[in-house]
């Protein structure tokens, strides 16, 4: 019969012989749905094919029809037109780089460079998304209040802003935070079948379109945690037509390496990209302050 705990060989006293195991599957950091680049104007990418860092895009104004009077010898009036231009500056040089010491690959059961290669690509894509998500709060037209779910009237007003600007019906889209989607799900105009004729198809099943929620008043809604803002302060949700923002990727993500560094006994791998963006048609976007 045992008389004391010290007479046992327990998991503490024998711990030196109890191995720890590491699983091959790891808890990989989640990646946000990146929507911005899919919904902006990409037509100007070839303008810097021969070099340069600024693209000037000229405007072409509408003309005004004149009324000719019946009086004889009335001279024709000719319009004086002074056109302007918008600029896209390509000045962001982004990169992601890692250096892996040789002892790491020698002793670990995962190859670090291969493990982090997809994360390097995601880091560059996230950088672009962050940049583009910073534009909507610079749209002149705005609706709603921060930290409050936008009512149905704000969605209608945002659409009217684009209609008033003669923005094309094609390539319009809403970008909203999850908090705003939660508000939409409490809006009768959004969830009731009586309004189904206003909306679109069910959410897409492909992973590429995983951020697509559904269409609202025939305009697609894309959800992303990367919309600027916070749940406490509110988010910079938006409605825009593609031509509101232009994006130029002058250098697509390009790999450097792997290079061996003898001074540090490390393998270095880097990816770089060069890009720029600008608001081109301010009245084709609406800053929808919301949840």
C-alpha positions as a LaTeX table, in Angstrom:
\begin{tabular}{lrrr}
\hline
Residue & $x$ (\AA) & $y$ (\AA) & $z$ (\AA) \\
\hline
Unk1 & 0.00 & 0.00 & 0.00 \\
Unk2 & 1.40 & 3.37 & $-1.00$ \\
Unk3 & 2.26 & 5.68 & 1.87 \\
Unk4 & 3.21 & 8.86 & $-0.04$ \\
Unk5 & 3.08 & 10.53 & $-3.46$ \\
Unk6 & 6.87 & 10.57 & $-3.67$ \\
Unk7 & 6.89 & 6.77 & $-4.07$ \\
Unk8 & 5.29 & 7.07 & $-7.55$ \\
Unk9 & 7.13 & 7.35 & $-10.83$ \\
Unk10 & 4.89 & 10.00 & $-12.36$ \\
Unk11 & 4.79 & 12.10 & $-15.54$ \\
Unk12 & 6.79 & 14.84 & $-13.84$ \\
Unk13 & 9.64 & 12.72 & $-12.59$ \\
Unk14 & 9.82 & 10.75 & $-15.85$ \\
Unk15 & 9.24 & 13.79 & $-18.11$ \\
Unk16 & 12.75 & 13.66 & $-19.56$ \\
Unk17 & 11.80 & 10.44 & $-21.36$ \\
Unk18 & 8.39 & 11.56 & $-22.65$ \\
Unk19 & 8.86 & 12.88 & $-26.21$ \\
Unk20 & 7.05 & 15.84 & $-27.75$ \\
Unk21 & 5.76 & 15.44 & $-31.25$ \\
Unk22 & 5.15 & 18.07 & $-33.95$ \\
Unk23 & 2.38 & 17.61 & $-36.48$ \\
Unk24 & 2.97 & 18.16 & $-40.17$ \\
Unk25 & $-0.22$ & 20.25 & $-40.57$ \\
Unk26 & 0.27 & 23.73 & $-39.15$ \\
Unk27 & $-2.14$ & 26.45 & $-38.08$ \\
Unk28 & $-1.70$ & 28.68 & $-41.11$ \\
Unk29 & $-2.70$ & 32.34 & $-40.77$ \\
Unk30 & $-6.01$ & 33.07 & $-42.49$ \\
Unk31 & $-5.90$ & 35.24 & $-45.61$ \\
Unk32 & $-8.41$ & 37.99 & $-46.27$ \\
Unk33 & $-10.49$ & 38.07 & $-49.42$ \\
Unk34 & $-8.82$ & 40.68 & $-51.62$ \\
Unk35 & $-11.37$ & 42.37 & $-53.86$ \\
Unk36 & $-10.06$ & 45.77 & $-54.84$ \\
Unk37 & $-7.92$ & 44.94 & $-57.87$ \\
Unk38 & $-10.76$ & 43.00 & $-59.51$ \\
Unk39 & $-13.00$ & 46.06 & $-59.56$ \\
Unk40 & $-10.76$ & 48.92 & $-60.74$ \\
Unk41 & $-9.69$ & 50.21 & $-64.16$ \\
Unk42 & $-6.67$ & 48.33 & $-65.56$ \\
Unk43 & $-6.61$ & 49.88 & $-69.04$ \\
Unk44 & $-3.54$ & 52.05 & $-68.50$ \\
Unk45 & $-1.04$ & 49.35 & $-67.62$ \\
Unk46 & 0.58 & 49.41 & $-71.08$ \\
Unk47 & 1.24 & 53.15 & $-71.00$ \\
Unk48 & 4.53 & 52.67 & $-69.14$ \\
Unk49 & 5.78 & 49.77 & $-71.22$ \\
Unk50 & 8.71 & 51.85 & $-72.45$ \\
Unk51 & 9.54 & 53.28 & $-69.03$ \\
Unk52 & 8.40 & 56.25 & $-66.99$ \\
Unk53 & 6.66 & 56.82 & $-63.69$ \\
Unk54 & 3.67 & 59.06 & $-64.52$ \\
Unk55 & 0.79 & 58.46 & $-66.91$ \\
Unk56 & $-1.13$ & 61.51 & $-68.05$ \\
Unk57 & $-4.70$ & 60.78 & $-69.10$ \\
Unk58 & $-6.45$ & 63.55 & $-71.01$ \\
Unk59 & $-10.15$ & 64.33 & $-70.95$ \\
Unk60 & $-12.55$ & 64.79 & $-73.85$ \\
Unk61 & $-15.49$ & 67.04 & $-73.03$ \\
Unk62 & $-18.98$ & 66.90 & $-74.39$ \\
Unk63 & $-20.00$ & 69.62 & $-76.83$ \\
Unk64 & $-23.02$ & 71.90 & $-76.58$ \\
Unk65 & $-25.45$ & 72.15 & $-79.47$ \\
Unk66 & $-26.27$ & 75.73 & $-80.48$ \\
Unk67 & $-29.48$ & 77.17 & $-81.91$ \\
Unk68 & $-29.18$ & 79.11 & $-85.15$ \\
Unk69 & $-31.45$ & 82.16 & $-85.29$ \\
Unk70 & $-33.55$ & 83.00 & $-88.32$ \\
Unk71 & $-31.88$ & 86.39 & $-88.70$ \\
Unk72 & $-29.79$ & 86.70 & $-91.80$ \\
Unk73 & $-26.01$ & 87.03 & $-91.63$ \\
Unk74 & $-25.89$ & 85.58 & $-88.10$ \\
Unk75 & $-22.41$ & 84.29 & $-87.47$ \\
Unk76 & $-21.77$ & 80.74 & $-86.26$ \\
Unk77 & $-20.50$ & 80.48 & $-82.69$ \\
Unk78 & $-17.57$ & 78.14 & $-82.17$ \\
Unk79 & $-16.86$ & 76.49 & $-78.84$ \\
Unk80 & $-13.61$ & 77.21 & $-77.02$ \\
Unk81 & $-12.61$ & 74.01 & $-75.26$ \\
Unk82 & $-9.77$ & 73.68 & $-72.77$ \\
Unk83 & $-9.19$ & 70.08 & $-71.82$ \\
Unk84 & $-7.51$ & 68.92 & $-68.63$ \\
Unk85 & $-5.71$ & 65.75 & $-67.60$ \\
Unk86 & $-5.46$ & 63.35 & $-64.68$ \\
Unk87 & $-2.25$ & 61.70 & $-63.57$ \\
Unk88 & $-1.43$ & 58.23 & $-62.33$ \\
Unk89 & 1.87 & 58.19 & $-60.46$ \\
Unk90 & 3.59 & 54.82 & $-60.23$ \\
Unk91 & 5.83 & 55.16 & $-57.22$ \\
Unk92 & 5.16 & 52.26 & $-54.84$ \\
Unk93 & 7.98 & 49.73 & $-54.82$ \\
Unk94 & 6.88 & 46.88 & $-52.63$ \\
Unk95 & 8.64 & 43.69 & $-51.67$ \\
Unk96 & 8.62 & 40.65 & $-49.42$ \\
Unk97 & 11.92 & 39.03 & $-48.46$ \\
Unk98 & 13.04 & 36.16 & $-46.26$ \\
Unk99 & 16.44 & 34.69 & $-45.39$ \\
Unk100 & 16.65 & 31.10 & $-44.20$ \\
Unk101 & 19.75 & 29.92 & $-42.35$ \\
Unk102 & 21.14 & 26.65 & $-43.68$ \\
Unk103 & 20.82 & 24.94 & $-40.30$ \\
Unk104 & 17.05 & 25.52 & $-40.39$ \\
Unk105 & 16.51 & 23.52 & $-43.57$ \\
Unk106 & 19.00 & 20.94 & $-42.36$ \\
Unk107 & 17.16 & 20.23 & $-39.13$ \\
Unk108 & 13.50 & 21.07 & $-39.73$ \\
Unk109 & 10.96 & 18.76 & $-41.32$ \\
Unk110 & 9.44 & 21.62 & $-43.34$ \\
Unk111 & 11.35 & 23.56 & $-45.96$ \\
Unk112 & 11.01 & 27.18 & $-44.90$ \\
Unk113 & 11.34 & 28.78 & $-48.34$ \\
Unk114 & 8.64 & 26.59 & $-49.88$ \\
Unk115 & 6.43 & 27.02 & $-46.83$ \\
Unk116 & 6.53 & 30.82 & $-46.95$ \\
Unk117 & 6.48 & 31.30 & $-50.74$ \\
Unk118 & 2.64 & 31.50 & $-50.89$ \\
Unk119 & 2.69 & 33.93 & $-47.96$ \\
Unk120 & 5.12 & 36.17 & $-49.81$ \\
Unk121 & 2.72 & 36.32 & $-52.75$ \\
Unk122 & $-0.18$ & 37.07 & $-50.42$ \\
Unk123 & 1.81 & 39.84 & $-48.71$ \\
Unk124 & 2.25 & 41.64 & $-52.05$ \\
Unk125 & $-1.40$ & 41.18 & $-53.01$ \\
Unk126 & $-2.49$ & 42.50 & $-49.61$ \\
Unk127 & $-0.26$ & 45.55 & $-50.07$ \\
Unk128 & $-2.05$ & 46.40 & $-53.33$ \\
Unk129 & $-5.45$ & 45.82 & $-51.76$ \\
Unk130 & $-4.57$ & 48.11 & $-48.84$ \\
Unk131 & $-3.53$ & 50.87 & $-51.22$ \\
Unk132 & $-6.69$ & 50.67 & $-53.31$ \\
Unk133 & $-8.91$ & 50.43 & $-50.23$ \\
Unk134 & $-7.50$ & 53.79 & $-49.16$ \\
Unk135 & $-9.16$ & 55.67 & $-52.04$ \\
Unk136 & $-12.93$ & 55.51 & $-51.31$ \\
Unk137 & $-12.87$ & 58.02 & $-48.46$ \\
Unk138 & $-11.55$ & 60.55 & $-50.99$ \\
Unk139 & $-14.68$ & 60.31 & $-53.14$ \\
Unk140 & $-16.53$ & 63.63 & $-53.07$ \\
Unk141 & $-19.99$ & 62.06 & $-52.92$ \\
Unk142 & $-20.73$ & 60.46 & $-49.55$ \\
Unk143 & $-23.59$ & 58.93 & $-47.58$ \\
Unk144 & $-24.31$ & 57.72 & $-44.07$ \\
Unk145 & $-22.52$ & 57.91 & $-40.74$ \\
Unk146 & $-19.54$ & 55.96 & $-39.48$ \\
Unk147 & $-20.23$ & 53.13 & $-37.03$ \\
Unk148 & $-23.89$ & 52.97 & $-38.09$ \\
Unk149 & $-25.37$ & 50.52 & $-40.58$ \\
Unk150 & $-26.38$ & 52.24 & $-43.81$ \\
Unk151 & $-30.16$ & 52.25 & $-44.32$ \\
Unk152 & $-31.83$ & 51.31 & $-47.58$ \\
Unk153 & $-32.15$ & 55.01 & $-48.46$ \\
Unk154 & $-28.35$ & 55.39 & $-48.40$ \\
Unk155 & $-27.93$ & 52.55 & $-50.88$ \\
Unk156 & $-30.48$ & 54.19 & $-53.16$ \\
Unk157 & $-28.80$ & 57.58 & $-52.79$ \\
Unk158 & $-25.40$ & 56.10 & $-53.63$ \\
Unk159 & $-26.82$ & 54.57 & $-56.79$ \\
Unk160 & $-28.40$ & 57.89 & $-57.68$ \\
Unk161 & $-25.03$ & 59.62 & $-57.38$ \\
Unk162 & $-23.65$ & 57.28 & $-60.05$ \\
Unk163 & $-26.76$ & 57.65 & $-62.19$ \\
Unk164 & $-26.48$ & 61.44 & $-61.99$ \\
Unk165 & $-22.90$ & 61.17 & $-63.26$ \\
Unk166 & $-23.98$ & 58.97 & $-66.22$ \\
Unk167 & $-21.72$ & 56.23 & $-64.88$ \\
Unk168 & $-22.25$ & 52.98 & $-66.83$ \\
Unk169 & $-24.49$ & 50.39 & $-65.22$ \\
Unk170 & $-21.90$ & 47.72 & $-65.98$ \\
Unk171 & $-18.99$ & 47.13 & $-63.60$ \\
Unk172 & $-20.59$ & 48.74 & $-60.56$ \\
Unk173 & $-19.98$ & 47.09 & $-57.19$ \\
Unk174 & $-20.30$ & 47.61 & $-53.46$ \\
Unk175 & $-17.33$ & 46.96 & $-51.18$ \\
Unk176 & $-18.38$ & 46.48 & $-47.55$ \\
Unk177 & $-17.05$ & 45.29 & $-44.22$ \\
Unk178 & $-18.52$ & 42.23 & $-42.45$ \\
Unk179 & $-20.19$ & 44.59 & $-39.95$ \\
Unk180 & $-22.10$ & 46.23 & $-42.80$ \\
Unk181 & $-23.16$ & 42.83 & $-44.16$ \\
Unk182 & $-24.52$ & 42.02 & $-40.71$ \\
Unk183 & $-26.63$ & 45.15 & $-40.96$ \\
Unk184 & $-27.83$ & 44.23 & $-44.43$ \\
Unk185 & $-29.06$ & 40.90 & $-43.14$ \\
Unk186 & $-31.38$ & 42.82 & $-40.82$ \\
Unk187 & $-32.77$ & 44.98 & $-43.62$ \\
Unk188 & $-36.14$ & 43.82 & $-44.96$ \\
Unk189 & $-35.35$ & 45.12 & $-48.44$ \\
Unk190 & $-32.32$ & 42.86 & $-48.49$ \\
Unk191 & $-33.68$ & 39.60 & $-47.05$ \\
Unk192 & $-37.40$ & 39.45 & $-47.88$ \\
Unk193 & $-38.47$ & 37.56 & $-50.97$ \\
Unk194 & $-40.80$ & 40.42 & $-51.85$ \\
Unk195 & $-37.71$ & 42.33 & $-52.96$ \\
Unk196 & $-35.95$ & 39.44 & $-54.70$ \\
Unk197 & $-36.57$ & 40.92 & $-58.13$ \\
Unk198 & $-34.26$ & 43.79 & $-57.15$ \\
Unk199 & $-31.31$ & 41.55 & $-56.45$ \\
Unk200 & $-29.15$ & 39.02 & $-58.24$ \\
Unk201 & $-28.11$ & 35.40 & $-58.16$ \\
Unk202 & $-27.01$ & 33.36 & $-55.17$ \\
Unk203 & $-23.42$ & 33.59 & $-53.95$ \\
Unk204 & $-20.83$ & 32.16 & $-56.30$ \\
Unk205 & $-19.35$ & 28.81 & $-55.34$ \\
Unk206 & $-15.79$ & 29.28 & $-56.63$ \\
Unk207 & $-13.00$ & 30.22 & $-54.24$ \\
Unk208 & $-12.07$ & 33.11 & $-56.52$ \\
Unk209 & $-15.45$ & 34.67 & $-55.87$ \\
Unk210 & $-15.67$ & 33.70 & $-52.20$ \\
Unk211 & $-16.06$ & 37.31 & $-51.11$ \\
Unk212 & $-19.19$ & 37.74 & $-53.22$ \\
Unk213 & $-22.20$ & 38.00 & $-50.92$ \\
Unk214 & $-25.03$ & 38.53 & $-53.39$ \\
Unk215 & $-26.36$ & 41.32 & $-55.54$ \\
Unk216 & $-28.39$ & 44.14 & $-54.06$ \\
Unk217 & $-30.52$ & 46.23 & $-56.41$ \\
Unk218 & $-28.73$ & 44.35 & $-59.23$ \\
Unk219 & $-25.27$ & 45.47 & $-58.06$ \\
Unk220 & $-22.80$ & 42.88 & $-56.67$ \\
Unk221 & $-21.74$ & 43.18 & $-53.03$ \\
Unk222 & $-18.24$ & 42.06 & $-52.04$ \\
Unk223 & $-17.31$ & 41.58 & $-48.40$ \\
Unk224 & $-13.82$ & 42.14 & $-47.05$ \\
Unk225 & $-12.18$ & 42.75 & $-43.69$ \\
Unk226 & $-9.73$ & 44.89 & $-45.64$ \\
Unk227 & $-12.18$ & 47.77 & $-46.10$ \\
Unk228 & $-10.60$ & 50.63 & $-44.16$ \\
Unk229 & $-11.82$ & 51.23 & $-40.61$ \\
Unk230 & $-12.73$ & 49.27 & $-37.49$ \\
Unk231 & $-15.89$ & 47.85 & $-35.97$ \\
Unk232 & $-15.72$ & 50.49 & $-33.24$ \\
Unk233 & $-15.05$ & 53.50 & $-35.48$ \\
Unk234 & $-16.95$ & 52.35 & $-38.56$ \\
Unk235 & $-15.78$ & 51.44 & $-42.05$ \\
Unk236 & $-15.14$ & 53.15 & $-45.36$ \\
Unk237 & $-17.65$ & 51.13 & $-47.36$ \\
Unk238 & $-18.26$ & 52.24 & $-50.92$ \\
Unk239 & $-20.09$ & 51.95 & $-54.19$ \\
Unk240 & $-18.05$ & 52.45 & $-57.33$ \\
Unk241 & $-17.99$ & 51.90 & $-61.04$ \\
Unk242 & $-14.74$ & 50.42 & $-62.34$ \\
Unk243 & $-13.48$ & 53.63 & $-63.96$ \\
Unk244 & $-13.52$ & 55.52 & $-60.65$ \\
Unk245 & $-10.04$ & 54.21 & $-59.78$ \\
Unk246 & $-7.19$ & 53.29 & $-62.10$ \\
Unk247 & $-4.44$ & 50.84 & $-61.17$ \\
Unk248 & $-1.14$ & 50.23 & $-62.95$ \\
Unk249 & 1.03 & 47.25 & $-62.08$ \\
Unk250 & 4.24 & 48.26 & $-63.82$ \\
Unk251 & 6.13 & 45.27 & $-62.47$ \\
Unk252 & 4.18 & 42.14 & $-61.58$ \\
Unk253 & 5.47 & 40.26 & $-58.54$ \\
Unk254 & 8.95 & 39.13 & $-59.58$ \\
Unk255 & 11.14 & 36.65 & $-57.76$ \\
Unk256 & 14.78 & 37.21 & $-56.87$ \\
Unk257 & 16.79 & 34.18 & $-55.83$ \\
Unk258 & 17.32 & 31.88 & $-54.20$ \\
Unk259 & 20.76 & 33.35 & $-53.43$ \\
Unk260 & 23.27 & 31.84 & $-50.99$ \\
Unk261 & 24.85 & 34.32 & $-48.57$ \\
Unk262 & 28.18 & 32.96 & $-47.36$ \\
Unk263 & 28.54 & 35.65 & $-44.69$ \\
Unk264 & 25.42 & 34.43 & $-42.90$ \\
Unk265 & 25.09 & 30.87 & $-44.25$ \\
Unk266 & 21.58 & 31.74 & $-45.39$ \\
Unk267 & 19.43 & 31.41 & $-48.47$ \\
Unk268 & 17.71 & 34.65 & $-49.47$ \\
Unk269 & 14.52 & 34.89 & $-51.53$ \\
Unk270 & 12.65 & 38.10 & $-52.34$ \\
Unk271 & 9.68 & 39.15 & $-54.43$ \\
Unk272 & 9.17 & 42.72 & $-55.63$ \\
Unk273 & 6.49 & 44.70 & $-57.43$ \\
Unk274 & 6.02 & 48.27 & $-58.69$ \\
Unk275 & 2.59 & 49.87 & $-58.96$ \\
Unk276 & 0.51 & 53.02 & $-58.68$ \\
Unk277 & $-3.12$ & 54.07 & $-58.55$ \\
Unk278 & $-5.30$ & 57.17 & $-58.67$ \\
Unk279 & $-8.91$ & 58.31 & $-58.61$ \\
Unk280 & $-9.78$ & 59.10 & $-62.22$ \\
Unk281 & $-13.54$ & 59.70 & $-62.17$ \\
Unk282 & $-14.38$ & 60.97 & $-58.71$ \\
Unk283 & $-18.12$ & 61.09 & $-59.43$ \\
Unk284 & $-18.11$ & 57.38 & $-60.30$ \\
Unk285 & $-17.58$ & 56.46 & $-56.66$ \\
Unk286 & $-19.47$ & 57.03 & $-53.42$ \\
Unk287 & $-17.94$ & 56.95 & $-49.92$ \\
Unk288 & $-20.57$ & 55.05 & $-47.91$ \\
Unk289 & $-19.82$ & 55.70 & $-44.26$ \\
Unk290 & $-21.22$ & 52.78 & $-42.32$ \\
Unk291 & $-20.75$ & 49.93 & $-39.90$ \\
\hline
\end{tabular}
